[in-house]
C-alpha cells in the first residue's frame, strides 16, 4: 500500500472515532436532561395536589360548620320540646290530682291517715323527709289539714345547745308547738353538752329554753337528758305537771347540790324513770311516792333495796331495775336479814330485772334469791330477766329457778309468765316448760340482740 493510501485510511478511522464520541456525548446529555424532567413534574404535581386538597379541606370545614349549626339548632328544638313535655306532664299530673279519689276524701279520714304516717318513735324527731313535716309539702290542702291536726305535733325530740342554738331551729320548734295548740305534749329535751362547759351562761338566755318553759303546762310526758344543773334550771323555769317523767342525769366534773328534790306538781306524776349515777330517788318529791305506778331505776353503784322500794311505793304496778356487779356479787343488792318478816306488796304485776354485761357473767345471784324468798306478790303476773349483753350468753338454769317458783307461788294470777331474754336455752327446754306449766307459769326464752331498749316507761 502506498503512503498516500495509508494516510487516507488513517484519517477516515479518526473521523469515525470522532463521530462515535459526539454521539455518545449527545446520548449522555439527553440522559441527564431526561433525569431532571420527572423531578420538575413531581414538584408541579405536588403543588397542584396541595392546592386541590386545600380547597377540599375548606369545603369540608364549611360543611362541618353547617352541621354543627344544625346540631345546635336541633339542641335548641329539643330543649323547647322538653320544656313543653314538662309542662304537659305537669298539667297531666295536675288534672289527675283533680280527679284522684284522694282529693275527695273527707278531712277526718285524711287526718287518720296522717296520724298513721307518724314514726313509731315515742318522741318524734323533726325531719323534712318524714311526717308530719313531709305531709306539709305535698299540696296546699294537705298542708292545711296537717297544720290543723294538733295530734300530729304533740310529740317532739329537741336538742338544746344553750345560747348556741340556731335561730332557724328555734323557729321550727316554735311552729311545731304552735300547731300542737293545747294538746298534751310528749317532749324529749337533750342537752349533750356538759353543764360545766358553759355553766357561766344563764340557760334562760336560750330562746329554745324559754320557748319550752312557756309550754311547760302542756307537758304530759317529759324525758330530759342533761346535767343535774341544767335539769334544776329547766324544772324551775316552768309549771310542770307531767304524768310521765324520765330523767337521765349526765355526769359532770364538779359537785352539784343533789340533795333537794325537783320542783314538781304532785297531783299527776305516775310514771318515773331515773337514770345516771346522780339520779337519786329523792329527786322526786316524797309526796308523790304513793301515786307512782311505774318505776324504772338505773343508777350504777347505788343501793338497790327491794324491801325499801316496795314499802315506799305501795301503788307500784311495774318495776324495772338494772343491776350491776360490785366485787363478786350483784351491785348493792341488799339481802333481807333473817329477822325480816315476809314483805307483801299487793299491786305489783310486772317485775323486770335488767342485767349489765358484768352482772350476767360474774354476778352472784344468791342475794337476789334471798330477796325473792322474802317477798309476797299476790298480783305478780310477769317476771323478766333481760341480759343487756347477749354475747355473754347466760344460762337459764343458773338464774333462780327455785326462787322463781317460790315467788310465783304467792301470786293469785291464773296466767303467769317467766321471761328470759338473751339467755342460753336450757338443755331440756321442753322439760322446764312442762314443769313450770304445772305451776301455771309460761316459760319464754328469746333473743332481742344488743338493741334491748328498756326506758319506755309509758308501757
Secondary structure, DSSP 4 states (H G I P E B T S, - for coil): --HHHHHHHHHHHHHHHHHHHHHHHHHHHHHHHHHHHHHHHHHHHHHHHHHHHHHHHHHHHHHHHHHHHHHHHHHHHHHHHHHHHHHHHHHHHHHHHHH-GGGGS-HHHHHHHHHHTS-S-SSPBP-TTSTTTGGGGT-HHHHHHHHT-GGGGSEEEEE--GGGS-HHHHHHHHHHHHHHTTS-EEEEEE--S-GGGSTTS-GGGSHHHHHHHHTGGGEEEEEEEEEHHHHHHHHHTS----SEEEEEEEP-SS----SSPP---TTT--EEEEESTT--GGGS-GGGGGG--EEEEE-TT--B-HHHHHHH-TT-SEEEEEE-EETTEETTB-PPPTTPPPEE-SS--EEEEEE-HHHHHH---HHHHHHHHTEE-TT--EEEEEES-GGG-EEGGGS-HHHHHHHHHT---SSEEEEEESEEPPTTHHHHHHHHHTTTEEEEEE--TT------TT-
